[in-house]
Each structure stands twice: as C-alpha cells, then as structure tokens.
C-alpha cells in the first residue's frame, strides 16, 4: 500500500504541476464557462424557458437547465462533456503513462525500488481517475456558481442528487478513456503510436459512429422508396443498437436522462412506438425511474472500463522491462 500511495501522489502532483496538466485544466474550465455564459451560451435560452414554462414540470428542474440547455448555435454543456472534454482529458492523462517511462529508462529504476510492480500501474490509474474527478468537481461547481449568480435559482435536493449522480457517471466515463489510453500505452512502445490510436478511436466514436450505424441499419434492414411503419421501426431499432456500441452514446443517453428528466432515451421512444395504443406522458421521470433507465448504460461503461484496465494490468505484470 505504501508503494501504491507513493506512485499515486507522485503522478497526481505531475498532473497538476506540469504545463500539460495546467493547460488541460484551463481548457476544461474555459469551454465549460463559454458553453453557459458565452455570447451564444445557454443563459438567454434558460431565462426564456423560466419566463414561459410551456412544458409540464418545466420549472421543477430549472437549475438543471444550466447543464442541459443549448445556446444559440451552440451545444449544451453535457455535449461538450460527453464528446470532447472528458475523452480528451482521459486520453491525455493515460497516453504516455507507461511507455514514456519505459523509453526514458525511468521505469526500470522505479521497479528497482522496494515497490511492487502492480503498485505502479494501480497508482497511475488511480491518480488519473482522481485528477478527472477533481476537474469535474471544479467544473460543475463553477457552472453551478454561475447559475446561482446570474439566474438566482437555487438547486433543489433532487437536483443536487442528480448532479452528484452525473458527477459519478462522468468519472466512470473518464476512467474508460483513461483505461483505453493506458492500454495502448502498455502495448505500444512509442508515445506517438498510442496517442494516434487512442485519438483515432475517439474521433470515430464521436463523429463517424452515427454514420456507421446508419449504414449498418440500411444494409440489415433496407427500406423501400415509400417505407412502411414496420420498416422504419426496424431500421431505426438497428441503428440505435449499433450506435450503442459507442461509449459516447451510452454516456450521452445516461447524462441526458439525469440532467433532463423530461427526456427519453431513443430505446424508450422506440418501445413506445412499438407498443400499440401507448401514449407518451410528458411528465419528468423520478430519480428512481431515471436510475432504472440508465442502469444498463452504467453497467456497460463500467464493464468496459474494468476490462480495459484488466488487460493492461495483465500485460504490464507479465512483460519484461529491461534497463536502458
């Protein structure tokens, strides 16, 4: 345990004192503030929604509008978290966690100390997760402070609970990208190779997965020139299933259900369309119903994260590290 904490504190200090860590932290804060308070931020739209609550329960979760409402020509806060900020932070923290020390020769010197080998990879992963947690905590508190100051709207107890759950699943989501980057850092000798591979996967999931899912749906369930309702439902169902291969899609749906309780996942809407005579009630989901809805998403992301770290752990423990 002492060796683990030694590696953990050293890595944590490196993350927050290096120029890379400082620039990364500032980028997260600036993008978050701009998404809410910028010239095309969400504040104006939130004021309009609060002034004219046209939806059932619109004023009940007014504080959560800060995180789920988009500005004019802008994406909402949760879009930046899901597609850009958390993946980039996780990848940057893990892309050179192992191979940079092996190439520079510091890994062999580190392992020559009275430190178990598993303490090295465990400490590095734990430091990355804690760094992501600190960044997310600062970001959420900053956006919340903006809401309290500019809008004068205080969060209710349920909104606080939803934000805490969102904070927790965001950390889990960041741990997935950290584990992915560390996996390639263990397998590849060059930092550039591990960085390129990690970024390529992120770019594919973020920008091209929807096109790939649509292509798969059109191949497996082609539609006629005048598609019928069953054809549309089958095609759309395959597209939803294929798109959920992406962890970005899984996290995006889970975050939307938590921060926009009146929203429904694509799978739920498809089930309602399949059910004969089913009607969609516009009332927001309770906290318990939201958790039941997103539980499969969280289990999938958690399982993928555990699998990535387990593969990295086994590979690192078995490989031979020579002094250079």
Secondary structure as UniProt FT lines:
FT   HELIX           2..17
FT   HELIX           19..37
FT   TURN            39..40
FT   HELIX           43..51
FT   TURN            56..64
FT   HELIX           65..68
FT   TURN            72..73
FT   HELIX           77..80
FT   HELIX           81..85
FT   HELIX           86..94
FT   TURN            95..98
FT   HELIX           99..104
FT   HELIX           106..111
FT   HELIX           117..146
FT   HELIX           147..151
FT   HELIX           157..187
FT   HELIX           191..203
FT   HELIX           204..208
FT   HELIX           209..220
FT   TURN            225..226
FT   HELIX           229..243
FT   TURN            244..245
FT   HELIX           247..259
FT   TURN            261..262
FT   HELIX           266..274
FT   TURN            276..277
FT   HELIX           287..318
//
